[in-house]
């Protein structure tokens, strides 16, 4: 199983918890941490399950719920907000038919907010599966979503 292989790549130290959780989540087809994965990490690191669950539920980049194939994160930093993140957010919600924190019925997209992507020079910006898109407009958003739908 992928999870066991990931765990063995790390020393069994609590210092590795965040990296382990990221790798397990990235290896998940549904981009989330299931209960079995949290328990496996806790056992491997000899940490209480409640502690591992607390860490996973605290950080917004982890999810305890299944997500879509394409994770869309809209930057909500002040520069992005001032330069049109609200307009981009509304357009994405319209195109996808879901709000923030939701996944489309076809499991192709999950829409999330993030506090900062660190690309203020190209605001407004979003990240899709680790790729940053900047200088967004309503028209550009439509093209990006169309392209992602074609890749299924």
C-alpha positions in Angstrom: 0.0 0.0 0.0 1.2 3.5 -0.8 0.7 4.7 2.7 3.0 2.1 4.2 5.7 2.9 1.6 5.4 6.7 2.5 5.7 6.0 6.2 8.9 4.0 5.7 10.6 6.9 3.9 10.6 8.8 7.2 12.3 8.3 10.5 9.7 7.4 13.1 9.9 10.9 14.7 7.1 13.3 15.5 9.1 15.9 13.7 8.1 14.3 10.5 4.3 14.3 11.1 3.5 17.3 8.8 5.6 15.9 5.9 4.1 12.5 6.3 0.5 13.8 6.3 1.2 15.9 3.2 2.7 12.9 1.3 -0.2 10.6 2.3 -2.7 13.2 1.3 -0.9 13.8 -2.1 -0.9 10.1 -2.8 -4.7 9.8 -2.1 -6.8 9.8 -5.3 -9.3 11.9 -3.5 -6.8 14.3 -2.0 -7.7 13.7 1.7 -6.6 12.0 4.9 -8.9 9.1 5.8 -9.1 7.7 9.3 -7.0 4.7 8.5 -4.2 6.9 7.3 -4.3 9.1 10.4 -4.2 6.0 12.6 -1.3 4.5 10.6 0.7 7.7 11.0 -0.1 7.8 14.7 1.0 4.2 15.2 4.1 4.6 13.1 5.2 7.8 15.0 4.0 6.5 18.4 1.8 9.5 18.8 -1.7 9.6 20.2 -4.4 9.4 17.5 -6.1 12.5 19.0 -2.9 14.5 18.5 -2.5 13.4 14.8 -6.2 14.1 14.2 -5.8 17.5 15.9 -2.9 18.5 13.6 -4.7 17.3 10.5 -7.9 19.2 11.4 -6.1 22.4 12.4 -4.2 23.1 9.2 -6.3 24.2 6.2 -4.0 22.5 3.6 -5.1 19.1 5.0 -8.6 17.7 4.4 -10.5 15.0 6.3 -13.1 14.9 3.5 -12.7 13.5 0.0 -12.0 16.3 -2.6 -12.1 16.5 -6.3 -9.5 15.7 -8.8 -8.6 19.4 -9.3 -8.1 21.4 -6.1 -8.7 25.1 -6.8 -7.5 27.5 -4.1 -8.3 31.1 -4.5 -6.0 33.6 -2.8 -7.8 35.9 -0.4 -4.8 38.0 0.6 -5.3 41.8 0.7 -3.6 42.4 -2.7 -5.6 39.7 -4.4 -8.8 40.9 -2.7 -8.2 44.5 -3.8 -7.4 43.4 -7.4 -10.5 41.3 -7.9 -10.4 38.0 -6.0 -14.1 38.5 -5.2 -15.1 38.7 -8.9 -12.9 35.7 -9.7 -14.5 33.8 -6.8 -18.0 34.5 -7.9 -17.1 33.5 -11.5 -15.7 30.2 -10.3 -18.7 29.5 -8.2 -20.9 30.2 -11.2 -18.9 28.0 -13.5 -18.6 25.1 -11.1 -22.0 25.4 -9.5 -20.5 25.0 -6.0 -19.4 27.3 -3.2 -16.2 27.3 -1.2 -15.4 24.1 0.6 -17.5 22.1 -1.8 -16.8 19.5 -4.5 -18.6 19.3 -7.8 -21.0 16.3 -8.2 -18.7 14.8 -10.9 -15.8 14.9 -8.4 -13.7 16.9 -10.8 -13.3 20.2 -8.8 -13.1 21.3 -5.2 -13.1 25.0 -4.5 -11.2 26.3 -1.5 -9.9 29.6 -0.2 -6.3 30.2 0.9 -4.9 33.1 2.8 -1.9 33.8 0.6 -0.1 32.2 -2.3 2.9 34.5 -2.2 2.4 35.8 -5.7 1.2 39.3 -5.0 2.8 40.7 -8.2 0.3 38.8 -10.3 -2.8 39.3 -8.2 -5.5 38.1 -8.3 -4.3 34.6 -8.3 -5.3 31.0 -7.7 -3.6 27.6 -7.4 -4.8 24.5 -9.2 -3.1 21.3 -8.1 0.1 23.1 -7.2 0.2 25.3 -10.4 -0.3 29.0 -9.9 -2.4 31.1 -12.2 -2.1 34.9 -11.9 -3.4 38.1 -13.5 -6.8 36.4 -13.5 -9.9 37.7 -15.3 -13.4 36.2 -15.7 -12.5 35.3 -19.2 -9.2 33.6 -18.3 -11.0 31.6 -15.5 -13.4 30.2 -18.1 -10.6 29.0 -20.3 -8.7 27.4 -17.4 -11.8 25.5 -16.3 -12.5 24.4 -19.8 -9.0 23.1 -20.2 -9.2 21.2 -16.9 -12.5 19.6 -17.9 -11.0 18.3 -21.1 -8.1 16.6 -19.3 -10.5 14.4 -17.1 
